[in-house]
Amino acid sequence: MKTKIVAIGNSRGIRIPQTLLKQCQLKDSVELEAKNGELVIRSLIKPRTGWTQAFGEMASKGESRLLDPTLSSGSQWDSTEWTW
């Protein structure tokens, strides 16, 4: 995709289409890096941020168990047909 560099006060900038902003999860703040002659724009939102804390809270509330307890004991097929 091509775009033009535009004047923004004493600086220059680009317009990023909404679809790209959503796809890359770019919000109000981003990380910029110049690398090998390229400008890299990176989201500050990291996938799975907060998962460790959320899983810890689930475990403390007893919510980390299987919803179907029969799965943890295995099935008849597991005990008769499967070689462990």
C-alpha positions, -999 to 999 in steps of 0.1 A, spaced: 0 0 0 14 34 -9 7 66 10 21 101 11 42 118 38 23 149 49 33 180 68 21 181 104 33 213 120 71 213 119 71 175 115 60 150 89 36 121 92 16 95 73 -21 86 75 -27 50 84 -60 35 72 -84 23 99 -83 -13 87 -45 -14 92 -48 2 127 -73 -25 137 -53 -54 121 -21 -43 139 -39 -33 171 -24 2 170 -39 25 196 -29 59 209 8 50 215 31 29 194 68 20 193 89 33 164 122 18 153 144 26 123 158 -7 111 178 -14 79 164 17 62 128 9 72 105 25 97 89 -2 119 57 8 138 49 -17 166 19 -19 188 25 -14 225 -2 -40 232 14 -74 237 -6 -105 230 -16 -124 262 -7 -94 284 -21 -101 318 -27 -139 312 -4 -149 341 -23 -128 365 -57 -139 352 -47 -176 354 -35 -171 390 -68 -155 399 -87 -184 383 -66 -210 402 -72 -191 436 -109 -192 429 -109 -229 419 -119 -220 384 -90 -238 367 -106 -272 368 -121 -291 338 -157 -283 332 -164 -320 324 -148 -341 352 -152 -373 332 -125 -361 309 -99 -362 336 -105 -398 345 -102 -409 308 -127 -430 289 -132 -467 286 -114 -466 253 -84 -451 270 -82 -479 295 -89 -508 271 -77 -498 236 -48 -475 242 -13 -486 252 4 -461 275 
